[in-house]
Amino acid sequence: MKTYLPKIDVDQRKWHVVDADGAILGRLAAQVANVLRGKNKPIFTDHLDAGDFVVVINAEKVVLTGKKETDKMFMSYSGWKGGERFRSVAEVRAKHPERLVMHAVKGMIPKNRLGRVLLTKLKVYKGAEHPHSAQQPAVLAVAK
């Protein structure tokens, strides 16, 4: 018996738009990661890219629970001695609110070549406007 391998048609990928206004970051990221991977489709195969495009708007209005706004830190390292830099969520939200959603979704997809390809299908914007209206994205409801 042969293993069924689905045909992935790149032209049939759908576009979804998600409003992050008032959504909890972790729950939003989990649902977006599932759509990016294609886990919501019956043809899901873990080593193939069967997912859709996702546009997240209002990234600056995403909600974190507890004291994460002040206590959670993001670390970056330049490669030089003493090049560690720590930023709180409030600092990241003030300068680049899109990175909050990108970082959360990136942690929920595979850490390999496939994961890097999946991340290119995620588009995050801090305001309510996005340049992907020509693709006619469908509204994706997320748990708040």
N, C-alpha and C positions, 0 to 999 in steps of 0.2 A: 504494500500500500504506500502510495506517495503522500508526502506532506503537502497540503494545500498552501500555496503562496499567492497572496492577493496581488492583483495588478494595481499599482498605485498610479493614478492619473493625476499628473501635476496640474493640468488645466481645470480639474474639478474641485480644486481647493476653495473653500468658502472663507469669507471674511466675517469676523465677529467684532462688535464693539462692546466694551464693558465700561460702565460708569463706576468709578471707584469712590464716588462721593459717599462718605459714611460707611464704607465697607471695611471690615477688619482685614488687615494686611495678610495674615497667614491664610485665612480662608479664601481670600481673593486669589492669592498666588497659587494655591493648590488647585483651584478650579481652572485657572488660566493654564497651568502646566498640563493638566489633563487634556485640554482642548489642543494645545500645541503638540502633544505627543500623539493624539488621535485616539485616546482611550475611550472617548465617547462614541466611537464608531464600531460597527460589528466586524470590520476588516482589520482591527488593530493587530499589529505584529510588533513585538518589542524591539526588533532590530531594523525596522523600516520606518521611514518618515511618512506617516499617514495623516498627520495633523493639519489643522487649518491655521490661517492667520488670525491674530488677535490684536486689536487696537484698544488700549486702555487710556481713557480720558479722565481728567480731574485727579491726577496722581497726587497732587498736593493736599487733597482732602481725605486721604486714606487714614484710618484710625488704628492706633496701636493700643492694646489693653495694658492695664497695670501701670507701672512706672517706667515702661520701656522708652518713653519719649525722652527721659533724662538719663536713665541708667544704662541703656543699651549703647554699646560703642562699636563703631566700624573702624577696623584697623587697615592701614595701607602701609606698604614698605617700598622705599625707593631703591633698595639694593645697596645703599651706602651705609656706613657705620652710623648709628644713631638716626637712621632714616625712617624710623617708625613714626606713624602719625595716627592719632586716635581722634575720631569725630563722633559726637553724639547724634542721635536721630534728629534732634532739633536743628543742629548745624547742617546736616545733609538736606533736610527738608527746606531750609532757608535758601540754599544755593542751587541744589539739583534734586527736586522732589521726585523726578523720574527714576533716579537711582535706587530709591527705596523699593519700588515695585520690581525693577530689573534684578536687584540683588536677591530678593525673596524668591522670584520665579527661577532664577539661575540655580539656587540651591535645591530646587525640586525636580530638576531634569537630570538626565544622565551626564556624568562627567567624562565625556569622550567626544569623538568626532561628531557623532549623531547629535549630542547635546548642543554643540556649537552651531550646528545647522538649524536646530529647532529654535535657538535663541534669536536667529535672524528674522524669524516670522513674528516676533513680538515687537510691537510699536507702542511706545508709552509717551504720553503728552501730559503736561501739567495743567493745561487749560481744557475748556470744553470743546475747542476746535481741533480738527485734525484734517490733514490733506488727503485722506483716503475715501472721500465720498464717492468718487467715480467707481469704486469697487462694490458699492452698495452693501455695506456691512450690515448684517443682521444683529439685533440687540441680543446680547447674552446676559441672562439674569444671574446674578451671583447672590449668595447668602450674605445678609448684612449682619 
